[in-house]
């Protein structure tokens, strides 16, 4: 299992690696800030959609804990 929490996710190369891991049977979960400063860019929306379509569990932090500014991978 891979658990990722980041403020924004805009790296397509990492997204492709994570999608491959999901396809190989490794559960991948990502939590990102729903409303980063300046709003979520279209590039990030497309990457998160790509990941979700590949079976990656993508969650958007909705303010339950005010801001999601963490950056970690477990």
Number of C-alpha atoms within 10 A of each C-alpha: 11 13 13 17 21 15 19 22 21 15 11 16 10 12 17 15 11 21 21 15 17 20 14 9 9 14 16 19 21 20 20 23 23 17 17 15 9 6 9 14 13 10 13 15 14 13 19 24 14 16 23 16 12 16 15 23 16 17 15 15 19 13 11 7 7 9 15 21 14 14 12 10 11 8
